[in-house]
Amino acid sequence: MIAARLDLVEAAGILLVHKAAVDTRAQDAVAQTDSTGDPLCMTGDKTASDTPGRTALSYAAELASPDMVRLLLDHDADPNSRDSAGRRPADYVKNRTGDPAQSAKIAEMLK
């Protein structure tokens, strides 16, 4: 999840090749982000909270990383998996305020 949250595609690929569980759910916040999906954990800034039950795919979708989303989907990540608030990965794309074209591309991949 952390590799997905920080868009470390190569690291995530290595983990997946070594049988990392693709749909493991976060028990708590993995990395806080701002409204564009940029990780705030790297700057020390904080947001209010994160939602338990999220998967790596939901973090990749929020970040709008097509390479990470594709990698996770290619390893059978479930695009319909819901977190504890009932949101699917595609719902995190809808809430982004970043690049609309990038968000649209990710939303299409998650259909």
Residue pairs with C-beta under 8 A, 6 or more apart in sequence:
1 24
1 26
1 30
1 54
1 55
1 56
1 59
2 8
2 30
2 31
3 9
3 11
3 12
3 15
3 56
4 12
4 56
4 57
4 59
4 60
4 63
4 65
4 68
4 72
5 30
5 31
5 33
5 39
5 41
5 56
5 59
5 60
5 63
6 31
6 39
6 42
7 60
7 63
7 65
7 67
7 68
9 65
9 67
9 68
9 71
12 20
12 56
12 68
12 71
12 72
13 71
16 22
16 71
16 72
16 75
22 55
22 56
22 57
22 72
22 75
22 76
22 77
23 55
23 56
23 57
23 77
23 78
23 81
24 55
24 56
25 52
25 53
25 54
25 55
25 81
25 83
26 50
26 52
26 53
26 54
26 55
27 52
28 50
28 52
29 49
29 50
30 50
30 54
30 59
31 39
31 40
31 41
31 50
31 59
32 39
32 40
32 41
32 45
32 46
32 47
32 50
33 39
33 40
33 47
33 62
33 63
34 40
34 45
34 47
35 95
35 96
35 97
36 96
36 97
36 98
37 62
37 63
37 64
37 96
37 98
39 63
40 46
40 47
51 83
51 84
51 85
51 87
52 83
52 84
53 82
53 83
53 84
53 85
54 83
55 77
55 78
55 81
55 83
55 89
56 68
56 72
56 77
57 69
57 72
57 73
57 77
57 78
57 79
57 81
57 89
57 110
58 81
58 83
58 87
58 88
58 89
58 92
59 92
60 68
60 69
60 72
60 89
61 69
61 89
61 90
61 92
61 93
61 106
61 110
62 89
62 92
62 93
62 95
62 96
64 93
64 96
64 98
64 99
64 102
64 103
64 105
64 106
65 106
66 102
66 105
66 106
66 109
69 89
69 106
69 109
69 110
70 109
73 79
73 109
73 110
79 88
79 89
79 90
79 110
79 111
80 88
81 88
81 89
82 88
88 110
89 110
90 107
90 110
90 111
93 103
93 106
93 107
93 110
94 103
94 107
96 103
